[in-house]
Amino acid sequence: MRKLLALLLIVSSFSAAATPIKSKIKKGMWSDNSTWDLTRSPNPGDTVIIKAYDTVLVDRNLSVSNIHIQVQGALQFTGGGAKLVLDAVSTVEVMAGGTISSDKNASQIISIGGALKYPGNGVVISGPAIANSATTGFLIPVVLPVKYLGFSAVRKSTDVFVQWATSQESGADYYEIERSEDGSNWKAIGRVSATGTSNNTSNYSYTDKNASSKTVYYRIKQVDLNERYEYTSVRIVKADGNNIVDATAVRGNIVLQFAKQVQGQVEVRLVSFNGTVVSRQQINRPVGQLIIPATVKGNYILTVSDQQDIQVNKQILL
């Protein structure tokens, strides 16, 4: 039982910073642009959502990297040679009510990081189930007592600043920071004690000194007092990262993630749909992850601007 619980189960609540790409028709091909709401097929870095009651068909050999697939409806393989070949930082998550199925064909597979996760041959996977680089096939996910608000890793000169935050902990023991230079081989580089049990926001950070590689991968291993553990999704840090801010709403909080330090002041505003500014905050030289508790609820336009390079306008639900 302990061996089962020890397998890698990626937290999907914040696995992807980019806008999700969603199915929009009842039945369509993965490679057909009309199947998706962004009018394109999925790209590396996407979170792919196959909506409930929709079916997406895989009819050819598809190879995609750094992708998170969430199956709420149906993912079906059809025809000889139909397969999904994913890299080691990708995840496939089948939600309750979702399925993965195939013809009676052994070539219709899903592999992650070179390892077979779905064998085809007419096998049906029903949710909830998850597969990633550390699972043996698809497993029922184990829910551990930590709810994350965000996780980021950004460069600060030759160092990498790793931050994460939780909104709830119950029996958490510690967090272990792991680093990889190829996305497959991981090494523990530090440990931070957990708050333990809390219903308040807890913020954590760790600085990886002299991370000289051009591309570095990070993940957090959360261990509870019963020695169960889980991993976050993977964050990729590149030497030439752009000065871009990502803004999301998570559990009543605004989560901002700055890819590198802004040389100046940033203004964050919440604007109602009738144009009223309901909140305004100035942040000086932000970098990494910032969490701003929201004092209002509902739909708003979030704007983030430094009057120069940064200009984000995004609808969010609080």
N, C-alpha and C positions, 0 to 999 in steps of 0.2 A: 504493500500500500504506500509506504513512504517513497519507494522508487517511482511510483506513478505520480505522486504529488510533486516530486522533485523535477519533473519535466517542465520545460520552458513553456509558459503560457503568457503570450503577449497581451498587455492591457490594450484593449481596442478603444477606450474612451478618449484617448488623445493620440492615437497612433499616427495620425497624419495631419499635417498643418495645412495642406492644400485643400481647395474647395472640392468636395466629392463629385465624382462623375456617376450619374445614376441612369439606370435603364428607364426608358419612357414608353415602350410599346409592350404589348402582351407577349410577343414572341419575335425574336430577332437574333441575327448573327453577331457574335462578339466583334468581328472585323468590319461590320457594316456601320458606317457613321450614323445612320438614321436610327440605330438602336439606342443611342445615348443622348442625354439631354444637352451635352456640350457639343453635339454634332461632330464628334470625332471618336475614334476608338481609344481605349485606355492607353496611357503613356506611363513610363517610369515615374515613380513618385506619387501616383494617384491613389486615392481611396476609391475603390469600385464598389458601388452598391447595386445589387440586383434586387429590385424592390419586390415586395410581397405580391403574388399573383402574376409576376412577370417571369418569362423564361428566356434565358440567353443561351444560344447554341454555340459550341465550339466545334468547327468542322475542319480544322487544319492544325498544323503544328505552330503554336504560338509561344514565343519566348519573350518574357517581360521581367524587368528587374525592379526592385525597391517598390513593391506594390502591396496593398492590403485589399483583399477581396472579401466583401461581406455579402453572403447569400441569404437574403430574406425570402426570395422566391425559389426559382429553380435554375441550376446550372447543368446543362446537358451536353454530353459529348456524342457526336454523330459522324459516321463515316470513318474509313480507315485512316490512320495517321493523325487523328485529332488528339491533341494533347496540350497541356499547359506546362511550360518549363519555366520555373521561377527561381530567382536567386536566393541566397541564404538569409537575406533580411526581409523577405516577403512572408505574408501570412494569408491563409485562407480560413475564414470564419463562417460557419453555417449557423444561422440563428434558428431559434425555435420556429418551426413551421417551414424552414428552408430545406432544400434537398440538392444533392449532387448525384447524377445518374449517368449511365452510358449504355450503348449497345453491348452485345456480348462479344466484345473486341478487346483483346489484351493490350492493344497499342494505345487505347484511349486512357491516358494517365495524367496525373498531376505529380510533378516532382518539385522539390524545394531544395536548393543547395546541392543538387545532384542526387538526392535521396528520394526514392519512391514513397509518395504519401497516399495516392489513390490508385488502385490497380486496374480500374476498368472492369472488363468482363461482366458487365451488367450489375456490378455492386452498387447499392444505393446507400448514400450517407445522409442521415437525417439529423437535423439540429436539435439541441445545441451541440456543436462539435467544433474543434479547432485544430489546425495543422500549421506547423512552422518548422524551422530547421532542427529543433530539438525533440519534436514529438515522433513517436513511432506510429505513422499513419495519422488518423484523426482521433482525437480524444475528447471526452466530455470535459469542458473547462472547469477548473477548480476556482471558486470565488474565495479570495483571501481578504482579510479585514482591513484593506486600505483603499480609499478612494482618492485618486489623483486629480489635481487641478491642472497640472502642466509639467513638462519636462523639456529643458533646452540645454544646448551646449554651443558656446560661441567662443571665437578666438579673442584673446586680449593680448596683443603683441605675440610673444612666442608661447604663451600659455593658452589653455582652454579652460573656460569657466563653465562648470556644470551646475545647473540649478534644477530643483524639482520642488513641488509643493503638494500637500495633501489637504483635503477638507475633512477627512475622517480617518481615524486609526483605532484599532481595537486589538490589543495584544501584539502590536508590532515590536520587534526587537532591534533590528538595525538594517541599514541600507549599505550595500556593497557596490562600489563603482567599478565597472569593467570597461576595458578598452580593447580595441582590435584595429589592426592596420590593413586587414583584408576583408572584414565583415564575417569571417568564419572562425578564426582562432582568437579566443578571448583570454584576457588576463585581468585579474583583480588588482586594482591600483590604489584602493582606499576604502575606508569604512566610516560611516557616520551613524551614531546612535539615533534610534527613532524616539519620537515623543512617547510612544507606547499606546496610550488610550486617550483619545481626544476627539471632540466634535468641532473643534476650531481649526482654522487654517494654520498649518505648520509649514514653514519654509526651510529648505535645506540647500546647501551648496558645497562644492568641492572644486579646488583648482588643480588641474593637471599641469605640472610645471614642465616647460620645455618640450611641448608636444611638437616635434619638428617635422613629422611626416606631412606631406601635402594633403592627404586625406586620412582622417581618423574617425573611427566609429565608437560610439559610447552607448551603454545601456546601464540600467540600475537593477540590481537584484535586491528585492525586499524579502527579508526573513522574519517570520513571526516567532513568538516564544515557544511554539510547538515544533519549531525547526522546519515548518513548511515554507516554501518560497515561491516567488514568481518574478518574472522579468518585465520591465517596461518594453515599449517599442524601441527601435534603434534610432539614434540621432547621428547624422553624418556631418562632419565639420571639414570644410575644405579651406585651403590656404587663401584662395582668392574669392572667399565669400563676399557677396554684395551687401551693401547697406540697405537691407530690406527689413521691414517690420511685419510680423504676422499678428493679427488680432482676432481673438475668438472669445466667445462667452461660454463659461463652464460653471455650472451650479451657482448661478447668481453672482459670478465674478467676471470681470473683464481681464483676460490674460493676454499680455503683450509680450512678444518675443523679438528682440532686436538682434540681428545677425552679427553686428559689431557695434562698438561704441559710437554714439552720435556726438559729433563735435558741436554741441549747441543745445538749445532748448526745444523741447517737443511739447505741443499742446494736444491734449486728448479731450474731445468733446462728445457728449451724447446729445443728439438732436431729435426732437419728435418729428412726426411726419407732417405737422403743420409749420415746421421751421423753427419751433421754440427750442432754444438751448437749455436743456434741463440740468446739465452739469458741465464744468470745465475744470481741467487740471493741467498745470504746467510741470513738466519733468525736465530736470537739468542733466544733460549728458547721459542719457539712459543706455544701458547695455544689458544683454541677457534677458532674463525673464522678470517681468513685473506683473503683480497681481493687484488689481484695483477692485475692492468690494463695491458692488452696485447698490445704490440706495433706492432705485426704482425698478419696477417690473413692467414687462411688455416689450413691444417691438420699437426699436430705435435705429437711427443711423449713427454709427460710430465713425468719427473722423480722427485721424492721427496725422499731424503735420508739423514739419519744422520750417515751413515756408521756403524750402530749397529742394532737397532731393526726395524727401518723404512726403507722400500724399496718399493716404488710405481713406477711402469712403466705403463703409460696409454696413449692410443691414444685419442686426443681431437681435436675438430674442433673449431677454433677461427674465 
